[in-house]
Amino acid sequence: MKFEMKYPLFKRKWKWIAITFFPLPFVIMLLSILLAFDFPQESVGDFFYLCWAIGFTILNFTEEKEEDEMIEQLRLKSFTMGVFYLMWGLTVLGMLQFFSFGSLFTDFMSAYLAIWLLNTYIFLSFTYYKWQNR
């Protein structure tokens, strides 16, 4: 029985679009300071996490030069390990928050942070597996 997983991937030129999302929050923050635009302080972190999450998501779903069965297996393994690392990362962040401030119920954790962490773990894991198998 052969397991075949078909999912859409972005073309390689999307990597440049993904790379522009990493410095984008800095540029927008600088423009808001220069133009005296009042950016809400409580949403600054979420804005950074959102831009970085979009960038890593595009990088994770961009096809490689040769998209073969090995790359597909590495991609699947990376997604699995990304979820595993996310569970431990969120647990550690929660423990640090609890021991530092005495409560888990503060505004330090957001959905954007979790999505950014997940996509970062997936990207780093996929990059490591590609390096390991070259």
N, CA, C and O atoms as CSV, one atom per row, in Angstrom:
chain,resi,resn,atom,element,x,y,z
A,1,MET,N,N,0.844,-1.174,0.000
A,1,MET,CA,C,0.000,0.000,0.000
A,1,MET,C,C,0.890,1.238,0.000
A,1,MET,O,O,1.719,1.427,0.890
A,2,LYS,N,N,0.703,2.068,-1.007
A,2,LYS,CA,C,1.512,3.280,-1.112
A,2,LYS,C,C,0.696,4.477,-0.662
A,2,LYS,O,O,-0.405,4.725,-1.154
A,3,PHE,N,N,1.253,5.203,0.271
A,3,PHE,CA,C,0.602,6.408,0.775
A,3,PHE,C,C,1.070,7.594,-0.052
A,3,PHE,O,O,2.262,7.897,-0.105
A,4,GLU,N,N,0.132,8.253,-0.689
A,4,GLU,CA,C,0.484,9.405,-1.506
A,4,GLU,C,C,-0.230,10.639,-0.971
A,4,GLU,O,O,-1.455,10.662,-0.846
A,5,MET,N,N,0.547,11.650,-0.663
A,5,MET,CA,C,-0.003,12.857,-0.081
A,5,MET,C,C,0.168,14.006,-1.068
A,5,MET,O,O,1.293,14.402,-1.372
A,6,LYS,N,N,-0.903,14.522,-1.550
A,6,LYS,CA,C,-0.847,15.629,-2.493
A,6,LYS,C,C,-1.382,16.879,-1.819
A,6,LYS,O,O,-2.507,16.895,-1.321
A,7,TYR,N,N,-0.575,17.916,-1.805
A,7,TYR,CA,C,-0.982,19.191,-1.252
A,7,TYR,C,C,-0.357,20.284,-2.102
A,7,TYR,O,O,0.724,20.099,-2.661
A,8,PRO,N,N,-1.025,21.408,-2.201
A,8,PRO,CA,C,-0.497,22.480,-3.059
A,8,PRO,C,C,0.698,23.169,-2.406
A,8,PRO,O,O,0.712,23.399,-1.196
A,9,LEU,N,N,1.677,23.488,-3.205
A,9,LEU,CA,C,2.853,24.216,-2.743
A,9,LEU,C,C,3.004,25.482,-3.572
A,9,LEU,O,O,2.587,25.543,-4.729
A,10,PHE,N,N,3.611,26.492,-2.954
A,10,PHE,CA,C,3.915,27.729,-3.669
A,10,PHE,C,C,5.105,27.511,-4.592
A,10,PHE,O,O,5.943,26.645,-4.343
A,11,LYS,N,N,5.173,28.292,-5.644
A,11,LYS,CA,C,6.339,28.259,-6.535
A,11,LYS,C,C,7.534,28.869,-5.806
A,11,LYS,O,O,7.367,29.533,-4.782
A,12,ARG,N,N,8.728,28.647,-6.328
A,12,ARG,CA,C,9.953,29.092,-5.659
A,12,ARG,C,C,10.070,30.614,-5.564
A,12,ARG,O,O,10.741,31.118,-4.663
A,13,LYS,N,N,9.441,31.346,-6.461
A,13,LYS,CA,C,9.533,32.804,-6.411
A,13,LYS,C,C,8.817,33.395,-5.191
A,13,LYS,O,O,9.022,34.566,-4.871
A,14,TRP,N,N,7.986,32.612,-4.510
A,14,TRP,CA,C,7.311,33.073,-3.308
A,14,TRP,C,C,8.271,33.252,-2.134
A,14,TRP,O,O,7.927,33.914,-1.155
A,15,LYS,N,N,9.467,32.673,-2.218
A,15,LYS,CA,C,10.436,32.848,-1.129
A,15,LYS,C,C,10.782,34.316,-0.933
A,15,LYS,O,O,10.977,34.759,0.199
A,16,TRP,N,N,10.862,35.077,-2.022
A,16,TRP,CA,C,11.167,36.505,-1.905
A,16,TRP,C,C,10.043,37.250,-1.201
A,16,TRP,O,O,10.298,38.181,-0.437
A,17,ILE,N,N,8.821,36.855,-1.448
A,17,ILE,CA,C,7.685,37.478,-0.763
A,17,ILE,C,C,7.736,37.138,0.721
A,17,ILE,O,O,7.467,37.989,1.568
A,18,ALA,N,N,8.084,35.889,1.032
A,18,ALA,CA,C,8.181,35.476,2.435
A,18,ALA,C,C,9.275,36.248,3.158
A,18,ALA,O,O,9.099,36.645,4.310
A,19,ILE,N,N,10.387,36.459,2.497
A,19,ILE,CA,C,11.507,37.159,3.132
A,19,ILE,C,C,11.151,38.613,3.422
A,19,ILE,O,O,11.675,39.192,4.373
A,20,THR,N,N,10.270,39.216,2.621
A,20,THR,CA,C,9.873,40.601,2.885
A,20,THR,C,C,9.010,40.742,4.132
A,20,THR,O,O,8.905,41.838,4.681
A,21,PHE,N,N,8.393,39.664,4.589
A,21,PHE,CA,C,7.559,39.742,5.787
A,21,PHE,C,C,8.380,39.838,7.082
A,21,PHE,O,O,7.848,40.256,8.111
A,22,PHE,N,N,9.651,39.464,7.049
A,22,PHE,CA,C,10.449,39.501,8.274
A,22,PHE,C,C,10.839,40.920,8.690
A,22,PHE,O,O,10.709,41.245,9.870
A,23,PRO,N,N,11.309,41.779,7.788
A,23,PRO,CA,C,11.593,43.160,8.218
A,23,PRO,C,C,10.371,44.083,8.161
A,23,PRO,O,O,10.455,45.225,8.613
A,24,LEU,N,N,9.247,43.623,7.622
A,24,LEU,CA,C,8.062,44.462,7.460
A,24,LEU,C,C,7.589,45.121,8.764
A,24,LEU,O,O,7.284,46.314,8.736
A,25,PRO,N,N,7.511,44.419,9.902
A,25,PRO,CA,C,7.051,45.094,11.119
A,25,PRO,C,C,7.982,46.222,11.559
A,25,PRO,O,O,7.523,47.239,12.079
A,26,PHE,N,N,9.285,46.046,11.351
A,26,PHE,CA,C,10.229,47.106,11.721
A,26,PHE,C,C,10.006,48.349,10.861
A,26,PHE,O,O,10.036,49.473,11.363
A,27,VAL,N,N,9.785,48.142,9.576
A,27,VAL,CA,C,9.554,49.260,8.664
A,27,VAL,C,C,8.271,49.992,9.031
A,27,VAL,O,O,8.239,51.223,9.062
A,28,ILE,N,N,7.224,49.241,9.307
A,28,ILE,CA,C,5.944,49.865,9.657
A,28,ILE,C,C,6.042,50.591,10.993
A,28,ILE,O,O,5.474,51.672,11.149
A,29,MET,N,N,6.748,50.017,11.951
A,29,MET,CA,C,6.924,50.703,13.240
A,29,MET,C,C,7.725,51.991,13.064
A,29,MET,O,O,7.403,53.016,13.665
A,30,LEU,N,N,8.765,51.933,12.242
A,30,LEU,CA,C,9.566,53.128,11.995
A,30,LEU,C,C,8.732,54.204,11.304
A,30,LEU,O,O,8.818,55.378,11.662
A,31,LEU,N,N,7.923,53.812,10.316
A,31,LEU,CA,C,7.049,54.773,9.652
A,31,LEU,C,C,6.015,55.348,10.611
A,31,LEU,O,O,5.689,56.533,10.530
A,32,SER,N,N,5.503,54.533,11.507
A,32,SER,CA,C,4.517,55.045,12.465
A,32,SER,C,C,5.155,56.043,13.430
A,32,SER,O,O,4.500,56.990,13.866
A,33,ILE,N,N,6.427,55.836,13.764
A,33,ILE,CA,C,7.118,56.801,14.634
A,33,ILE,C,C,7.382,58.095,13.869
A,33,ILE,O,O,7.162,59.187,14.392
A,34,LEU,N,N,7.854,57.969,12.627
A,34,LEU,CA,C,8.170,59.154,11.835
A,34,LEU,C,C,6.927,59.968,11.483
A,34,LEU,O,O,6.982,61.197,11.436
A,35,LEU,N,N,5.820,59.293,11.239
A,35,LEU,CA,C,4.586,59.994,10.872
A,35,LEU,C,C,3.703,60.302,12.072
A,35,LEU,O,O,2.577,60.774,11.917
A,36,ALA,N,N,4.212,60.035,13.258
A,36,ALA,CA,C,3.492,60.290,14.513
A,36,ALA,C,C,2.141,59.579,14.538
A,36,ALA,O,O,1.152,60.102,15.051
A,37,PHE,N,N,2.126,58.379,13.974
A,37,PHE,CA,C,0.923,57.554,14.000
A,37,PHE,C,C,0.911,56.777,15.309
A,37,PHE,O,O,1.904,56.147,15.671
A,38,ASP,N,N,-0.190,56.820,16.004
A,38,ASP,CA,C,-0.282,56.154,17.309
A,38,ASP,C,C,-0.630,54.682,17.103
A,38,ASP,O,O,-1.787,54.333,16.870
A,39,PHE,N,N,0.387,53.824,17.193
A,39,PHE,CA,C,0.191,52.383,17.060
A,39,PHE,C,C,-0.149,51.826,18.442
A,39,PHE,O,O,0.592,52.080,19.392
A,40,PRO,N,N,-1.243,51.078,18.586
A,40,PRO,CA,C,-1.622,50.565,19.916
A,40,PRO,C,C,-0.532,49.673,20.521
A,40,PRO,O,O,-0.110,48.698,19.897
A,41,GLN,N,N,-0.083,50.002,21.719
A,41,GLN,CA,C,1.030,49.295,22.346
A,41,GLN,C,C,0.718,47.819,22.614
A,41,GLN,O,O,1.616,46.979,22.559
A,42,GLU,N,N,-0.531,47.504,22.901
A,42,GLU,CA,C,-0.869,46.113,23.214
A,42,GLU,C,C,-0.863,45.214,21.984
A,42,GLU,O,O,-0.876,43.990,22.119
A,43,SER,N,N,-0.844,45.793,20.795
A,43,SER,CA,C,-0.871,44.969,19.587
A,43,SER,C,C,0.469,44.922,18.863
A,43,SER,O,O,0.559,44.308,17.800
A,44,VAL,N,N,1.509,45.546,19.401
A,44,VAL,CA,C,2.812,45.555,18.740
A,44,VAL,C,C,3.379,44.140,18.643
A,44,VAL,O,O,3.819,43.721,17.573
A,45,GLY,N,N,3.373,43.407,19.750
A,45,GLY,CA,C,3.883,42.037,19.751
A,45,GLY,C,C,3.115,41.139,18.799
A,45,GLY,O,O,3.706,40.351,18.062
A,46,ASP,N,N,1.795,41.262,18.818
A,46,ASP,CA,C,0.981,40.442,17.925
A,46,ASP,C,C,1.256,40.766,16.463
A,46,ASP,O,O,1.241,39.872,15.617
A,47,PHE,N,N,1.509,42.043,16.156
A,47,PHE,CA,C,1.812,42.435,14.782
A,47,PHE,C,C,3.128,41.811,14.324
A,47,PHE,O,O,3.221,41.321,13.198
A,48,PHE,N,N,4.147,41.824,15.185
A,48,PHE,CA,C,5.416,41.185,14.861
A,48,PHE,C,C,5.230,39.689,14.662
A,48,PHE,O,O,5.709,39.131,13.675
A,49,TYR,N,N,4.533,39.031,15.596
A,49,TYR,CA,C,4.307,37.585,15.490
A,49,TYR,C,C,3.535,37.236,14.228
A,49,TYR,O,O,3.837,36.239,13.572
A,50,LEU,N,N,2.536,38.051,13.878
A,50,LEU,CA,C,1.721,37.778,12.693
A,50,LEU,C,C,2.560,37.869,11.422
A,50,LEU,O,O,2.474,36.989,10.565
A,51,CYS,N,N,3.360,38.905,11.288
A,51,CYS,CA,C,4.195,39.053,10.079
A,51,CYS,C,C,5.195,37.906,9.979
A,51,CYS,O,O,5.385,37.343,8.901
A,52,TRP,N,N,5.823,37.560,11.073
A,52,TRP,CA,C,6.798,36.469,11.048
A,52,TRP,C,C,6.122,35.132,10.791
A,52,TRP,O,O,6.686,34.280,10.104
A,53,ALA,N,N,4.920,34.932,11.330
A,53,ALA,CA,C,4.186,33.684,11.078
A,53,ALA,C,C,3.824,33.556,9.604
A,53,ALA,O,O,3.925,32.469,9.035
A,54,ILE,N,N,3.404,34.651,8.981
A,54,ILE,CA,C,3.085,34.616,7.550
A,54,ILE,C,C,4.334,34.288,6.741
A,54,ILE,O,O,4.283,33.485,5.809
A,55,GLY,N,N,5.452,34.909,7.097
A,55,GLY,CA,C,6.699,34.649,6.390
A,55,GLY,C,C,7.121,33.191,6.483
A,55,GLY,O,O,7.468,32.576,5.474
A,56,PHE,N,N,7.094,32.631,7.699
A,56,PHE,CA,C,7.486,31.228,7.862
A,56,PHE,C,C,6.473,30.277,7.226
A,56,PHE,O,O,6.854,29.212,6.741
A,57,THR,N,N,5.199,30.639,7.220
A,57,THR,CA,C,4.193,29.789,6.577
A,57,THR,C,C,4.459,29.698,5.075
A,57,THR,O,O,4.397,28.618,4.488
A,58,ILE,N,N,4.751,30.829,4.469
A,58,ILE,CA,C,5.056,30.813,3.027
A,58,ILE,C,C,6.321,30.004,2.773
A,58,ILE,O,O,6.374,29.230,1.817
A,59,LEU,N,N,7.347,30.170,3.619
A,59,LEU,CA,C,8.573,29.397,3.443
A,59,LEU,C,C,8.323,27.898,3.601
A,59,LEU,O,O,8.902,27.091,2.873
A,60,ASN,N,N,7.467,27.525,4.542
A,60,ASN,CA,C,7.174,26.112,4.765
A,60,ASN,C,C,6.426,25.478,3.602
A,60,ASN,O,O,6.575,24.284,3.344
A,61,PHE,N,N,5.624,26.268,2.899
A,61,PHE,CA,C,4.830,25.737,1.799
A,61,PHE,C,C,5.382,26.110,0.422
A,61,PHE,O,O,4.656,26.078,-0.571
A,62,THR,N,N,6.666,26.461,0.369
A,62,THR,CA,C,7.307,26.739,-0.910
A,62,THR,C,C,8.029,25.483,-1.367
A,62,THR,O,O,8.718,24.831,-0.582
A,63,GLU,N,N,7.869,25.149,-2.632
A,63,GLU,CA,C,8.472,23.913,-3.128
A,63,GLU,C,C,9.988,24.055,-3.249
A,63,GLU,O,O,10.519,25.152,-3.419
A,64,GLU,N,N,10.654,22.929,-3.157
A,64,GLU,CA,C,12.110,22.876,-3.272
A,64,GLU,C,C,12.498,22.732,-4.740
A,64,GLU,O,O,11.637,22.588,-5.608
A,65,LYS,N,N,13.811,22.771,-5.011
A,65,LYS,CA,C,14.273,22.624,-6.395
A,65,LYS,C,C,13.815,21.301,-6.973
A,65,LYS,O,O,13.302,21.237,-8.090
A,66,GLU,N,N,14.008,20.245,-6.196
A,66,GLU,CA,C,13.521,18.920,-6.588
A,66,GLU,C,C,12.572,18.438,-5.510
A,66,GLU,O,O,12.982,18.146,-4.386
A,67,GLU,N,N,11.323,18.359,-5.857
A,67,GLU,CA,C,10.303,17.912,-4.918
A,67,GLU,C,C,10.070,16.422,-5.161
A,67,GLU,O,O,9.243,16.049,-5.992
A,68,ASP,N,N,10.795,15.576,-4.439
A,68,ASP,CA,C,10.663,14.137,-4.631
A,68,ASP,C,C,10.105,13.499,-3.358
A,68,ASP,O,O,9.682,14.191,-2.432
A,69,GLU,N,N,10.113,12.178,-3.335
A,69,GLU,CA,C,9.532,11.443,-2.209
A,69,GLU,C,C,10.303,11.685,-0.913
A,69,GLU,O,O,9.700,11.737,0.159
A,70,MET,N,N,11.619,11.832,-0.994
A,70,MET,CA,C,12.412,12.085,0.204
A,70,MET,C,C,12.053,13.443,0.803
A,70,MET,O,O,11.891,13.561,2.018
A,71,ILE,N,N,11.929,14.465,-0.039
A,71,ILE,CA,C,11.565,15.797,0.455
A,71,ILE,C,C,10.169,15.758,1.060
A,71,ILE,O,O,9.907,16.410,2.071
A,72,GLU,N,N,9.287,15.004,0.450
A,72,GLU,CA,C,7.930,14.884,0.987
A,72,GLU,C,C,7.941,14.228,2.368
A,72,GLU,O,O,7.209,14.649,3.264
A,73,GLN,N,N,8.769,13.200,2.538
A,73,GLN,CA,C,8.884,12.545,3.847
A,73,GLN,C,C,9.524,13.473,4.885
A,73,GLN,O,O,9.109,13.500,6.043
A,74,LEU,N,N,10.543,14.236,4.455
A,74,LEU,CA,C,11.166,15.196,5.366
A,74,LEU,C,C,10.182,16.288,5.770
A,74,LEU,O,O,10.167,16.734,6.917
A,75,ARG,N,N,9.371,16.708,4.820
A,75,ARG,CA,C,8.365,17.739,5.109
A,75,ARG,C,C,7.343,17.215,6.120
A,75,ARG,O,O,6.973,17.921,7.058
A,76,LEU,N,N,6.891,15.982,5.927
A,76,LEU,CA,C,5.936,15.380,6.857
A,76,LEU,C,C,6.548,15.204,8.244
A,76,LEU,O,O,5.902,15.485,9.254
A,77,LYS,N,N,7.792,14.741,8.289
A,77,LYS,CA,C,8.481,14.582,9.565
A,77,LYS,C,C,8.664,15.930,10.259
A,77,LYS,O,O,8.549,16.019,11.482
A,78,SER,N,N,8.946,16.972,9.491
A,78,SER,CA,C,9.136,18.308,10.054
A,78,SER,C,C,7.847,18.843,10.659
A,78,SER,O,O,7.873,19.458,11.725
A,79,PHE,N,N,6.717,18.618,9.989
A,79,PHE,CA,C,5.446,19.070,10.538
A,79,PHE,C,C,5.133,18.341,11.840
A,79,PHE,O,O,4.630,18.944,12.789
A,80,THR,N,N,5.424,17.069,11.883
A,80,THR,CA,C,5.196,16.303,13.109
A,80,THR,C,C,6.072,16.814,14.243
A,80,THR,O,O,5.594,17.017,15.359
A,81,MET,N,N,7.360,17.022,13.957
A,81,MET,CA,C,8.270,17.515,14.986
A,81,MET,C,C,7.927,18.950,15.386
A,81,MET,O,O,8.121,19.328,16.541
A,82,GLY,N,N,7.424,19.750,14.452
A,82,GLY,CA,C,7.020,21.114,14.773
A,82,GLY,C,C,5.904,21.151,15.802
A,82,GLY,O,O,5.927,21.970,16.721
A,83,VAL,N,N,4.929,20.267,15.649
A,83,VAL,CA,C,3.841,20.196,16.628
A,83,VAL,C,C,4.379,19.719,17.975
A,83,VAL,O,O,3.963,20.222,19.019
A,84,PHE,N,N,5.294,18.760,17.962
A,84,PHE,CA,C,5.897,18.265,19.201
A,84,PHE,C,C,6.651,19.387,19.923
A,84,PHE,O,O,6.486,19.578,21.128
A,85,TYR,N,N,7.481,20.128,19.173
A,85,TYR,CA,C,8.231,21.233,19.778
A,85,TYR,C,C,7.300,22.335,20.258
A,85,TYR,O,O,7.575,22.973,21.274
A,86,LEU,N,N,6.208,22.569,19.547
A,86,LEU,CA,C,5.255,23.596,19.967
A,86,LEU,C,C,4.640,23.252,21.313
A,86,LEU,O,O,4.499,24.120,22.175
A,87,MET,N,N,4.270,21.976,21.499
A,87,MET,CA,C,3.688,21.574,22.782
A,87,MET,C,C,4.661,21.838,23.921
A,87,MET,O,O,4.270,22.380,24.956
A,88,TRP,N,N,5.921,21.463,23.743
A,88,TRP,CA,C,6.914,21.688,24.789
A,88,TRP,C,C,7.237,23.175,24.946
A,88,TRP,O,O,7.426,23.650,26.066
A,89,GLY,N,N,7.300,23.901,23.853
A,89,GLY,CA,C,7.587,25.329,23.929
A,89,GLY,C,C,6.506,26.091,24.672
A,89,GLY,O,O,6.806,26.949,25.502
A,90,LEU,N,N,5.253,25.785,24.381
A,90,LEU,CA,C,4.157,26.449,25.085
A,90,LEU,C,C,4.105,26.053,26.553
A,90,LEU,O,O,3.750,26.863,27.409
A,91,THR,N,N,4.462,24.805,26.839
A,91,THR,CA,C,4.514,24.369,28.240
A,91,THR,C,C,5.590,25.134,28.999
A,91,THR,O,O,5.357,25.591,30.118
A,92,VAL,N,N,6.752,25.274,28.402
A,92,VAL,CA,C,7.843,26.008,29.055
A,92,VAL,C,C,7.472,27.479,29.223
A,92,VAL,O,O,7.712,28.057,30.283
A,93,LEU,N,N,6.884,28.099,28.181
A,93,LEU,CA,C,6.460,29.486,28.309
A,93,LEU,C,C,5.421,29.663,29.414
A,93,LEU,O,O,5.469,30.632,30.171
A,94,GLY,N,N,4.485,28.724,29.502
A,94,GLY,CA,C,3.483,28.783,30.568
A,94,GLY,C,C,4.098,28.635,31.941
A,94,GLY,O,O,3.707,29.331,32.878
A,95,MET,N,N,5.065,27.729,32.071
A,95,MET,CA,C,5.727,27.562,33.367
A,95,MET,C,C,6.530,28.799,33.739
A,95,MET,O,O,6.502,29.231,34.891
A,96,LEU,N,N,7.239,29.370,32.783
A,96,LEU,CA,C,7.984,30.601,33.057
A,96,LEU,C,C,7.046,31.731,33.474
A,96,LEU,O,O,7.350,32.488,34.396
A,97,GLN,N,N,5.916,31.841,32.798
A,97,GLN,CA,C,4.930,32.867,33.144
A,97,GLN,C,C,4.373,32.628,34.541
A,97,GLN,O,O,4.199,33.573,35.312
A,98,PHE,N,N,4.098,31.388,34.866
A,98,PHE,CA,C,3.532,31.075,36.171
A,98,PHE,C,C,4.526,31.362,37.292
A,98,PHE,O,O,4.167,31.964,38.304
A,99,PHE,N,N,5.777,30.930,37.113
A,99,PHE,CA,C,6.759,31.135,38.174
A,99,PHE,C,C,7.237,32.582,38.253
A,99,PHE,O,O,7.685,33.020,39.313
A,100,SER,N,N,7.154,33.322,37.170
A,100,SER,CA,C,7.578,34.725,37.187
A,100,SER,C,C,6.504,35.643,37.757
A,100,SER,O,O,6.793,36.513,38.579
A,101,PHE,N,N,5.258,35.445,37.316
A,101,PHE,CA,C,4.192,36.361,37.698
A,101,PHE,C,C,3.115,35.725,38.567
A,101,PHE,O,O,2.214,36.423,39.032
A,102,GLY,N,N,3.187,34.430,38.793
A,102,GLY,CA,C,2.238,33.770,39.677
A,102,GLY,C,C,0.896,33.439,39.048
A,102,GLY,O,O,-0.014,33.003,39.752
A,103,SER,N,N,0.748,33.630,37.758
A,103,SER,CA,C,-0.519,33.344,37.105
A,103,SER,C,C,-0.278,32.983,35.643
A,103,SER,O,O,0.646,33.490,35.007
A,104,LEU,N,N,-1.118,32.108,35.129
A,104,LEU,CA,C,-1.067,31.767,33.706
A,104,LEU,C,C,-1.945,32.688,32.878
A,104,LEU,O,O,-1.827,32.722,31.653
A,105,PHE,N,N,-2.818,33.429,33.527
A,105,PHE,CA,C,-3.852,34.187,32.828
A,105,PHE,C,C,-3.451,35.641,32.645
A,105,PHE,O,O,-4.005,36.540,33.278
A,106,THR,N,N,-2.486,35.853,31.775
A,106,THR,CA,C,-2.087,37.208,31.410
A,106,THR,C,C,-2.054,37.303,29.889
A,106,THR,O,O,-2.376,36.341,29.192
A,107,ASP,N,N,-1.672,38.440,29.391
A,107,ASP,CA,C,-1.728,38.675,27.949
A,107,ASP,C,C,-0.456,38.303,27.213
A,107,ASP,O,O,-0.265,38.730,26.074
A,108,PHE,N,N,0.414,37.528,27.822
A,108,PHE,CA,C,1.674,37.196,27.153
A,108,PHE,C,C,1.470,36.211,26.008
A,108,PHE,O,O,2.232,36.225,25.042
A,109,MET,N,N,0.468,35.367,26.100
A,109,MET,CA,C,0.247,34.314,25.110
A,109,MET,C,C,-0.857,34.734,24.150
A,109,MET,O,O,-1.925,35.184,24.566
A,110,SER,N,N,-0.580,34.579,22.858
A,110,SER,CA,C,-1.602,34.890,21.863
A,110,SER,C,C,-1.583,33.799,20.792
A,110,SER,O,O,-0.653,32.997,20.715
A,111,ALA,N,N,-2.609,33.791,19.987
A,111,ALA,CA,C,-2.674,32.824,18.884
A,111,ALA,C,C,-1.575,33.096,17.868
A,111,ALA,O,O,-1.027,32.167,17.275
A,112,TYR,N,N,-1.253,34.375,17.666
A,112,TYR,CA,C,-0.191,34.716,16.724
A,112,TYR,C,C,1.161,34.186,17.191
A,112,TYR,O,O,1.971,33.739,16.378
A,113,LEU,N,N,1.402,34.235,18.496
A,113,LEU,CA,C,2.639,33.685,19.046
A,113,LEU,C,C,2.713,32.185,18.800
A,113,LEU,O,O,3.755,31.670,18.397
A,114,ALA,N,N,1.608,31.484,19.043
A,114,ALA,CA,C,1.592,30.033,18.845
A,114,ALA,C,C,1.783,29.663,17.372
A,114,ALA,O,O,2.495,28.708,17.062
A,115,ILE,N,N,1.159,30.405,16.475
A,115,ILE,CA,C,1.321,30.119,15.047
A,115,ILE,C,C,2.739,30.415,14.599
A,115,ILE,O,O,3.318,29.667,13.811
A,116,TRP,N,N,3.301,31.516,15.104
A,116,TRP,CA,C,4.691,31.844,14.766
A,116,TRP,C,C,5.644,30.771,15.292
A,116,TRP,O,O,6.541,30.337,14.570
A,117,LEU,N,N,5.459,30.341,16.533
A,117,LEU,CA,C,6.320,29.291,17.082
A,117,LEU,C,C,6.199,28.001,16.275
A,117,LEU,O,O,7.209,27.373,15.957
A,118,LEU,N,N,4.975,27.604,15.942
A,118,LEU,CA,C,4.774,26.380,15.177
A,118,LEU,C,C,5.493,26.454,13.836
A,118,LEU,O,O,6.228,25.534,13.476
A,119,ASN,N,N,5.291,27.528,13.103
A,119,ASN,CA,C,5.921,27.641,11.787
A,119,ASN,C,C,7.429,27.781,11.878
A,119,ASN,O,O,8.142,27.306,10.994
A,120,THR,N,N,7.931,28.418,12.923
A,120,THR,CA,C,9.380,28.518,13.114
A,120,THR,C,C,9.969,27.143,13.399
A,120,THR,O,O,11.002,26.784,12.834
A,121,TYR,N,N,9.326,26.375,14.267
A,121,TYR,CA,C,9.811,25.027,14.570
A,121,TYR,C,C,9.783,24.143,13.324
A,121,TYR,O,O,10.717,23.378,13.083
A,122,ILE,N,N,8.726,24.244,12.541
A,122,ILE,CA,C,8.624,23.442,11.316
A,122,ILE,C,C,9.741,23.828,10.345
A,122,ILE,O,O,10.393,22.958,9.769
A,123,PHE,N,N,9.957,25.123,10.166
A,123,PHE,CA,C,10.993,25.579,9.231
A,123,PHE,C,C,12.381,25.132,9.689
A,123,PHE,O,O,13.166,24.629,8.886
A,124,LEU,N,N,12.683,25.311,10.965
A,124,LEU,CA,C,14.001,24.913,11.465
A,124,LEU,C,C,14.204,23.401,11.381
A,124,LEU,O,O,15.290,22.934,11.039
A,125,SER,N,N,13.172,22.653,11.688
A,125,SER,CA,C,13.259,21.199,11.612
A,125,SER,C,C,13.445,20.733,10.168
A,125,SER,O,O,14.250,19.839,9.907
A,126,PHE,N,N,12.709,21.331,9.229
A,126,PHE,CA,C,12.829,20.964,7.822
A,126,PHE,C,C,14.220,21.318,7.286
A,126,PHE,O,O,14.819,20.539,6.544
A,127,THR,N,N,14.725,22.482,7.660
A,127,THR,CA,C,16.065,22.891,7.244
A,127,THR,C,C,17.118,21.942,7.798
A,127,THR,O,O,18.063,21.579,7.098
A,128,TYR,N,N,16.955,21.542,9.050
A,128,TYR,CA,C,17.900,20.605,9.654
A,128,TYR,C,C,17.855,19.249,8.965
A,128,TYR,O,O,18.905,18.667,8.695
A,129,TYR,N,N,16.669,18.733,8.675
A,129,TYR,CA,C,16.546,17.431,8.016
A,129,TYR,C,C,17.117,17.472,6.600
A,129,TYR,O,O,17.735,16.506,6.152
A,130,LYS,N,N,16.913,18.586,5.894
A,130,LYS,CA,C,17.516,18.704,4.551
A,130,LYS,C,C,19.035,18.715,4.647
A,130,LYS,O,O,19.717,18.071,3.850
A,131,TRP,N,N,19.561,19.447,5.618
A,131,TRP,CA,C,21.022,19.503,5.810
A,131,TRP,C,C,21.564,18.124,6.175
A,131,TRP,O,O,22.626,17.726,5.696
A,132,GLN,N,N,20.839,17.398,7.020
A,132,GLN,CA,C,21.264,16.075,7.472
A,132,GLN,C,C,21.280,15.061,6.319
A,132,GLN,O,O,22.111,14.152,6.310
A,133,ASN,N,N,20.382,15.207,5.363
A,133,ASN,CA,C,20.241,14.225,4.283
A,133,ASN,C,C,20.829,14.670,2.950
A,133,ASN,O,O,20.500,14.089,1.915
A,134,ARG,N,N,21.673,15.666,2.947
A,134,ARG,CA,C,22.221,16.080,1.655
A,134,ARG,C,C,23.355,15.228,1.222
A,134,ARG,O,O,23.923,15.452,0.153
